[in-house]
Amino acid sequence: MKAVKVITVCFRGRVAHGGFGLGDRDELATAHDALDMVRKILENEKNIDAGIDMDTLIVNNDVGYTAGRDYLDSIKGLPTKNGVFKVMHRENTGRAFGGFNDAFSKYKNEYEYWLFSEDDVYYC
């Protein structure tokens, strides 16, 4: 049984909901703020025990932010508690659902179970 958690990311400013240090609604004014949030989430992903073999696939809805792309490339293949990080870069079309669709289309024969999440969800 092989599972994958797909997390779509987009390095741009926006409002995120939930405890990244600024209260109930965190203002992510810049792409760098979004990168900081993604770093925290993926650092957490390294240590979560899913209880089954599970890779973490990061889908970058690329908006041209080089630092974000470079960071994701640096974690590609690194181990997590139950698998490895995989990374895809794609044009930012269809937002998160476009990323989910591309991930499923590419890897549908490699995994039996799928979990889809966005980059502002912190698992514990």
Disulfide bonds with the S-S distance in Angstrom:
none
